[in-house]
Amino acid sequence: MSEIKIINAKKIYHDVPVIENLNITIPKGSLFTLLGPSGCGKTTLLRMIAGFNSIEGGEFYFDDKKINNMEPSKRNIGMVFQNYAIFPHLTVRDNVAFGLKQKKVPKEELIQQTNKYLELMQIVQYADRKPDKLSGGQQQRV
């Protein structure tokens, strides 16, 4: 395993910085854990390292080799994906409402219940976004 070095990492979703000026060195052969609350950027950072998310700023290295523009298949790392039961073609609101629509809940109640759950999960501001425009933690809350 290579040493992983990240200098001033930056990631932005919809003009909102989710990772700013992150600096870390993970020594070669070490066991490393990312711990933090939902939506803080843990999964986003891992996806940036793997090459599955864009890097808006900073430098990412495996040993002394910069990997910012390296294809994911060339990075020689493994990743177990988090899997969500959300539909990629639907907005957050439509994903939350999906089960209620399937049960043919009356429209007024459907709207009321959907809004209730959007508020409860603190995702109202993401209601009109599709899942690919959300961080990993935001997707988990959907």
CYANA upper distance limits for C-alpha pairs under 8 A (distance plus 0.5 A):
  1 MET  CA     28 LYS  CA      6.24
  1 MET  CA     29 GLY  CA      6.10
  2 SER  CA     27 PRO  CA      8.17
  2 SER  CA     28 LYS  CA      5.49
  2 SER  CA     29 GLY  CA      7.69
  2 SER  CA     62 PHE  CA      6.02
  2 SER  CA     63 ASP  CA      5.92
  3 GLU  CA     25 THR  CA      7.70
  3 GLU  CA     26 ILE  CA      6.23
  3 GLU  CA     27 PRO  CA      5.31
  3 GLU  CA     28 LYS  CA      4.59
  3 GLU  CA     29 GLY  CA      8.03
  3 GLU  CA     61 TYR  CA      8.35
  3 GLU  CA     62 PHE  CA      6.13
  3 GLU  CA     63 ASP  CA      5.31
  4 ILE  CA     25 THR  CA      6.24
  4 ILE  CA     26 ILE  CA      5.56
  4 ILE  CA     27 PRO  CA      7.19
  4 ILE  CA     28 LYS  CA      7.77
  4 ILE  CA     60 PHE  CA      7.95
  4 ILE  CA     61 TYR  CA      6.19
  4 ILE  CA     62 PHE  CA      5.35
  4 ILE  CA     63 ASP  CA      6.68
  5 LYS  CA     23 ASN  CA      8.24
  5 LYS  CA     24 ILE  CA      6.40
  5 LYS  CA     25 THR  CA      4.87
  5 LYS  CA     26 ILE  CA      6.81
  5 LYS  CA     60 PHE  CA      6.44
  5 LYS  CA     61 TYR  CA      5.55
  5 LYS  CA     62 PHE  CA      7.09
  5 LYS  CA     63 ASP  CA      7.77
  6 ILE  CA     22 LEU  CA      7.67
  6 ILE  CA     23 ASN  CA      5.83
  6 ILE  CA     24 ILE  CA      5.74
  6 ILE  CA     25 THR  CA      6.80
  6 ILE  CA     58 GLY  CA      7.74
  6 ILE  CA     59 GLU  CA      6.29
  6 ILE  CA     60 PHE  CA      5.16
  6 ILE  CA     61 TYR  CA      6.85
  7 ILE  CA     21 ASN  CA      7.89
  7 ILE  CA     22 LEU  CA      7.02
  7 ILE  CA     23 ASN  CA      5.18
  7 ILE  CA     24 ILE  CA      7.28
  7 ILE  CA     58 GLY  CA      5.92
  7 ILE  CA     59 GLU  CA      5.62
  7 ILE  CA     60 PHE  CA      7.03
  8 ASN  CA     20 GLU  CA      7.47
  8 ASN  CA     21 ASN  CA      4.45
  8 ASN  CA     22 LEU  CA      5.37
  8 ASN  CA     23 ASN  CA      5.84
  8 ASN  CA     57 GLY  CA      7.38
  8 ASN  CA     58 GLY  CA      4.99
  8 ASN  CA     59 GLU  CA      7.24
  9 ALA  CA     19 ILE  CA      7.24
  9 ALA  CA     20 GLU  CA      6.59
  9 ALA  CA     21 ASN  CA      5.69
  9 ALA  CA     22 LEU  CA      5.33
  9 ALA  CA     23 ASN  CA      7.18
  9 ALA  CA     55 ILE  CA      7.91
  9 ALA  CA     56 GLU  CA      8.18
  9 ALA  CA     57 GLY  CA      5.96
  9 ALA  CA     58 GLY  CA      4.72
  9 ALA  CA     59 GLU  CA      7.03
  9 ALA  CA     60 PHE  CA      8.19
 10 LYS  CA     17 PRO  CA      7.79
 10 LYS  CA     18 VAL  CA      8.13
 10 LYS  CA     19 ILE  CA      5.49
 10 LYS  CA     20 GLU  CA      5.11
 10 LYS  CA     21 ASN  CA      6.44
 10 LYS  CA     22 LEU  CA      7.49
 10 LYS  CA     55 ILE  CA      7.02
 10 LYS  CA     56 GLU  CA      5.88
 10 LYS  CA     57 GLY  CA      5.06
 10 LYS  CA     58 GLY  CA      6.56
 11 LYS  CA     17 PRO  CA      6.40
 11 LYS  CA     18 VAL  CA      6.23
 11 LYS  CA     19 ILE  CA      5.45
 11 LYS  CA     20 GLU  CA      7.23
 11 LYS  CA     54 SER  CA      8.09
 11 LYS  CA     55 ILE  CA      6.48
 11 LYS  CA     56 GLU  CA      5.74
 11 LYS  CA     57 GLY  CA      7.39
 12 ILE  CA     16 VAL  CA      5.84
 12 ILE  CA     17 PRO  CA      4.76
 12 ILE  CA     18 VAL  CA      6.13
 12 ILE  CA     19 ILE  CA      7.51
 12 ILE  CA     56 GLU  CA      7.30
 13 TYR  CA     17 PRO  CA      6.92
 13 TYR  CA     18 VAL  CA      7.39
 13 TYR  CA    133 LYS  CA      7.29
 13 TYR  CA    134 LEU  CA      7.65
 13 TYR  CA    135 SER  CA      8.16
 14 HIS  CA    133 LYS  CA      8.19
 18 VAL  CA     40 CYS  CA      7.38
 18 VAL  CA     41 GLY  CA      6.66
 19 ILE  CA     40 CYS  CA      8.38
 19 ILE  CA     41 GLY  CA      6.80
 19 ILE  CA     45 LEU  CA      8.39
 21 ASN  CA     58 GLY  CA      8.08
 26 ILE  CA     30 SER  CA      7.45
 26 ILE  CA     32 PHE  CA      7.64
 34 LEU  CA     42 LYS  CA      6.83
 35 LEU  CA     42 LYS  CA      7.86
 36 GLY  CA     40 CYS  CA      6.87
 36 GLY  CA     42 LYS  CA      7.60
 38 SER  CA    137 GLY  CA      5.20
 38 SER  CA    138 GLN  CA      7.75
 38 SER  CA    140 GLN  CA      8.36
 39 GLY  CA    135 SER  CA      7.10
 39 GLY  CA    136 GLY  CA      7.24
 39 GLY  CA    137 GLY  CA      4.39
 39 GLY  CA    138 GLN  CA      6.01
 40 CYS  CA    137 GLY  CA      7.55
 41 GLY  CA     45 LEU  CA      6.44
 41 GLY  CA    135 SER  CA      7.50
 41 GLY  CA    136 GLY  CA      7.83
 41 GLY  CA    137 GLY  CA      7.69
 42 LYS  CA     46 LEU  CA      6.95
 42 LYS  CA    136 GLY  CA      8.27
 42 LYS  CA    137 GLY  CA      8.46
 43 THR  CA     47 ARG  CA      6.59
 43 THR  CA    135 SER  CA      8.01
 43 THR  CA    136 GLY  CA      5.90
 43 THR  CA    137 GLY  CA      7.75
 44 THR  CA     48 MET  CA      6.65
 44 THR  CA     53 ASN  CA      7.57
 44 THR  CA    135 SER  CA      6.68
 44 THR  CA    136 GLY  CA      6.66
 45 LEU  CA     49 ILE  CA      6.77
 46 LEU  CA     50 ALA  CA      6.68
 47 ARG  CA     51 GLY  CA      6.51
 47 ARG  CA     52 PHE  CA      5.52
 47 ARG  CA     53 ASN  CA      5.86
 48 MET  CA     52 PHE  CA      6.36
 48 MET  CA     53 ASN  CA      5.22
 48 MET  CA     54 SER  CA      6.77
 48 MET  CA     55 ILE  CA      6.83
 49 ILE  CA     60 PHE  CA      7.72
 50 ALA  CA     72 PRO  CA      6.36
 50 ALA  CA     75 ARG  CA      7.52
 50 ALA  CA     77 ILE  CA      7.44
 50 ALA  CA     78 GLY  CA      8.44
 50 ALA  CA     79 MET  CA      7.99
 51 GLY  CA     68 ASN  CA      8.24
 51 GLY  CA     70 MET  CA      7.85
 51 GLY  CA     71 GLU  CA      7.04
 51 GLY  CA     72 PRO  CA      5.26
 51 GLY  CA     75 ARG  CA      8.43
 52 PHE  CA     72 PRO  CA      7.29
 55 ILE  CA     68 ASN  CA      7.55
 59 GLU  CA     66 LYS  CA      7.38
 59 GLU  CA     67 ILE  CA      8.33
 59 GLU  CA     68 ASN  CA      6.96
 60 PHE  CA     66 LYS  CA      6.22
 60 PHE  CA     67 ILE  CA      6.14
 60 PHE  CA     68 ASN  CA      6.20
 61 TYR  CA     65 LYS  CA      5.78
 61 TYR  CA     66 LYS  CA      4.87
 61 TYR  CA     67 ILE  CA      6.01
 61 TYR  CA     68 ASN  CA      8.19
 62 PHE  CA     66 LYS  CA      7.07
 62 PHE  CA     67 ILE  CA      7.31
 67 ILE  CA     75 ARG  CA      8.17
 70 MET  CA     74 LYS  CA      7.05
 70 MET  CA     75 ARG  CA      7.47
 71 GLU  CA     75 ARG  CA      7.35
 72 PRO  CA     76 ASN  CA      8.30
 84 TYR  CA    139 GLN  CA      7.91
 84 TYR  CA    140 GLN  CA      7.41
 86 ILE  CA     95 ASN  CA      6.70
 86 ILE  CA    131 PRO  CA      8.19
 86 ILE  CA    142 VAL  CA      7.85
 87 PHE  CA     95 ASN  CA      6.98
 87 PHE  CA    131 PRO  CA      8.12
 88 PRO  CA    130 LYS  CA      6.93
 88 PRO  CA    131 PRO  CA      6.08
 88 PRO  CA    132 ASP  CA      7.45
 89 HIS  CA    130 LYS  CA      7.23
 89 HIS  CA    131 PRO  CA      8.44
 90 LEU  CA     94 ASP  CA      6.15
 90 LEU  CA     95 ASN  CA      6.48
 90 LEU  CA    130 LYS  CA      6.48
 90 LEU  CA    131 PRO  CA      8.19
 91 THR  CA     95 ASN  CA      6.62
 91 THR  CA    127 ALA  CA      7.06
 91 THR  CA    128 ASP  CA      5.90
 91 THR  CA    129 ARG  CA      5.66
 91 THR  CA    130 LYS  CA      4.88
 91 THR  CA    131 PRO  CA      7.36
 92 VAL  CA     96 VAL  CA      6.69
 92 VAL  CA    126 TYR  CA      7.11
 92 VAL  CA    127 ALA  CA      5.30
 92 VAL  CA    128 ASP  CA      6.59
 92 VAL  CA    129 ARG  CA      6.40
 92 VAL  CA    130 LYS  CA      6.54
 92 VAL  CA    131 PRO  CA      7.27
 92 VAL  CA    142 VAL  CA      7.03
 93 ARG  CA     97 ALA  CA      6.65
 93 ARG  CA    114 THR  CA      7.48
 93 ARG  CA    118 LEU  CA      8.00
 93 ARG  CA    127 ALA  CA      5.25
 93 ARG  CA    128 ASP  CA      6.86
 94 ASP  CA     98 PHE  CA      6.31
 95 ASN  CA    142 VAL  CA      7.83
 96 VAL  CA    114 THR  CA      6.61
 96 VAL  CA    117 TYR  CA      8.00
 96 VAL  CA    118 LEU  CA      8.08
 96 VAL  CA    142 VAL  CA      7.15
 97 ALA  CA    101 LYS  CA      6.69
 97 ALA  CA    110 LEU  CA      7.26
 97 ALA  CA    111 ILE  CA      8.33
 97 ALA  CA    114 THR  CA      6.02
 98 PHE  CA    102 GLN  CA      6.80
 99 GLY  CA    103 LYS  CA      6.86
100 LEU  CA    104 LYS  CA      6.79
100 LEU  CA    105 VAL  CA      6.02
100 LEU  CA    110 LEU  CA      6.73
101 LYS  CA    105 VAL  CA      6.45
101 LYS  CA    110 LEU  CA      7.79
105 VAL  CA    109 GLU  CA      7.07
105 VAL  CA    110 LEU  CA      6.34
106 PRO  CA    110 LEU  CA      6.53
107 LYS  CA    111 ILE  CA      6.66
108 GLU  CA    112 GLN  CA      6.68
109 GLU  CA    113 GLN  CA      6.42
110 LEU  CA    114 THR  CA      6.41
111 ILE  CA    115 ASN  CA      6.60
112 GLN  CA    116 LYS  CA      6.65
113 GLN  CA    117 TYR  CA      6.80
114 THR  CA    118 LEU  CA      6.67
115 ASN  CA    119 GLU  CA      6.66
115 ASN  CA    124 VAL  CA      8.09
116 LYS  CA    120 LEU  CA      6.58
117 TYR  CA    121 MET  CA      6.51
118 LEU  CA    122 GLN  CA      6.54
118 LEU  CA    123 ILE  CA      5.67
118 LEU  CA    124 VAL  CA      5.50
118 LEU  CA    127 ALA  CA      7.86
119 GLU  CA    123 ILE  CA      6.75
119 GLU  CA    124 VAL  CA      6.15
121 MET  CA    141 ARG  CA      6.54
121 MET  CA    142 VAL  CA      8.10
123 ILE  CA    127 ALA  CA      7.03
123 ILE  CA    138 GLN  CA      7.91
123 ILE  CA    141 ARG  CA      7.92
123 ILE  CA    142 VAL  CA      8.11
126 TYR  CA    134 LEU  CA      8.32
129 ARG  CA    133 LYS  CA      6.73
129 ARG  CA    134 LEU  CA      7.96
130 LYS  CA    134 LEU  CA      7.80
131 PRO  CA    139 GLN  CA      6.86
134 LEU  CA    138 GLN  CA      6.17
134 LEU  CA    139 GLN  CA      6.51
135 SER  CA    139 GLN  CA      6.70
136 GLY  CA    140 GLN  CA      6.78
137 GLY  CA    141 ARG  CA      7.07
138 GLN  CA    142 VAL  CA      7.19
